[in-house]
Amino acid sequence: MEKVYIVWDNSNIHYGGLDHVFPIKEPGQPRELYRTHFLNLLNLVAAGRTIGNVYFVGSTPPETDSIWGYLDSIGIDAETIPRSADGGENNTTDYLLQNKMLRLGFEPDKGTIALLSGDGAGIYKNEGFFADLKRLHSVGWNIEVYAWDENCHKDMRAYAEANWKFTSLNSYYDHITFLQGVRYATK
């Protein structure tokens, strides 16, 4: 059976939903209540297929954040990168994910690479997720892109729709997000 390898750019998915979709879908709700329902999103992407691996990288959360323990409990071995000096996201997360993704290109048994990110940065310099997905597709990998409409690079989306598989996360907003103490994710 073909395996799916999931490459999860958590900052792009989380903040893309929080900054662009949440204000439209749930106006007036406090930002700090917004959460990603990781298991539902993982199941959406896996779609009953065997998962080869999940590559999930994010910046080190506050010590009071229990997300990393939860991710481990559902089978995701998440890696953390220290935050930048100003406390923001560290650009190293994208490079680490791209490195892991490109290493898959050398695996003898090709399957599907599912990218959870709309980040098309670097495409005009032949760098970044979009350029690397083209490389992987050229050596036999099936490619799927899962992203929010509002923060997906337009060229990557158009290319994915024409040549691979593109899934808009907007259609699954109520299933893959919840508001802590206010709204549960739908089943």
N, C-alpha and C positions, 0 to 999 in steps of 0.2 A: 504494500500500500504506500502511496506517495505521502511523504511527510511535508508538513508546513513548518517553516522556520520564521518566527515572529521577531521583527526588529522594531522595538517600541521606544520612540522618542517621547518620553513622558512629558517633558516641559512643553513640547509643541502640542501634544494632545490636550494636556490639562489646561494650559493657559490659552490655547486656541478656543476651547470651549468656554472657559471662564470669561475671557475678554470679548469674544465676538458673538457667541450664541446665547449664553446665559442672560445677558441684559435684554435680549429680544424675547426669549422664551419665558423669562421669569422676572419681569420688570418690578423694581421696588424691593426685591429680596436682597438681603445682605450678602455681599461677595464671600464672606468667610464661611458661609454655610455650604457653598458649592463643593461637591465631591465627584470624583470619577468612580464608577462602580467597576473595579478592575476585573472581577470574575466574569461579569456579564460581557465586558468588552473582549476579554480573552476568549470566551465561548463564541461570541459573534465571529471573531476572526478564525478561530479553529474550525468552526462549522462541522464538528463531528470528525474531523480529520485527526490523524496522529500528529502530535506536536513533536518535531525534532528537537527544538530548543526555543527558549524565549530569551532574547537579548534585551534587557531592560536596564537602562542607565539613567540616573538622575543625580541632582546635587544633594549633598548631605542635608537631611531634614533636621528640624529642631529636635532635641533629645526627647521632647514630650510627644513627638509624632510616632504613632504606632504602625504607620503604613508599611514599613519594611518587614516587620514581623508578619503582617497580614499577607504580603506578597509571598513570603516564604511558605506560609501555610497553604497557599493555593498552587504551589509548585513553581514559582518564579524566583530564580536566583538573581536578585537585583544587585547591581553594583552602584556604589555611590562615589561621587567625585566631590572633593571639597569645594565649597562655594568660593566665588571670587572674593577679592579683598574687600569689595564694597557690599558683600553679602548677597549678590545676585547670582544668576545662573552662570555656570562655567562653560565656555564654548567647547571644552574638551569632551563633553558628553557626546556631541555629534561625531567627533573624530573617532572616539572609542567604538561607537556603534558602527560607523562606516568600516572600521578595521575588522570588526567581527563579521560584518556582512560580506566583505570582500574575501575573507578566509573561506567562507562557504563555497566560493567559486571553485576551489580546489578539491571539493568533496567529489568522490566518484559517482555517488548516487544523487542525481539532481531531483529536486522537488519543487516546492513553491516557497518563495520568500515573500512574506507579507510585511510591508512597511507601514507602521502607524506613525505617520508624520506627513505634513504638507510642505516641509522645508525643501525648497528647490534652490537654496543659496548655492552659489558657485557654478551653476550650470553653464554660464557663459564663459567660464574658464575651464570647462570640462572636469569639474570637481563636485563633490557633495553627493548627497543621496541619489538624486536624479541621474547624474552621470554614471554613478556606480551601479545603479539598477540596470541601466542600458548595457553596461559591460557584462553583468551577470546574465541578463537575458540572452546576450549573444553567445554565451557558452552553454545554454540549455536550460536555464532556470525559468520557471513560470514566475511572473511577478504580479503582485496585488498591492494596491495602495489604498489605505484607509485614512481619511482626513476630513476635517471640517471644511465646508465650502469656503468660508470666509478667510481662512489662512492657508489654503493650499496654493502653491505656486501655479499660476495659470498654465504655463507650458507643460509642467509635469502632469497636471490633471488632464489636459487635452491629449497628451501622448499616452497616458495610462488608459484613457477611455478608448483610444483608437487601437492600441496595440496590446494592452494587458487587461487588467481588471481594476476599475476604480469603484470604491464604495464611499458614498457620502455619509459621514457620521451624523449629519444633521437629521437624517431619517430615523436615527436610533437614539436621539437625545434622551428621551424619557427612560429608555432601557439601560443606557450606559452612564447616566449621571443620577445623582440624588442630592437633596438638600438636607443636611444633617439636622434631624429633629423636626423636619417640616414635610418632606416628600420622599417616599421610598422610590427606588428604581422599579419600573414595571417588569413583569416576568417575561 
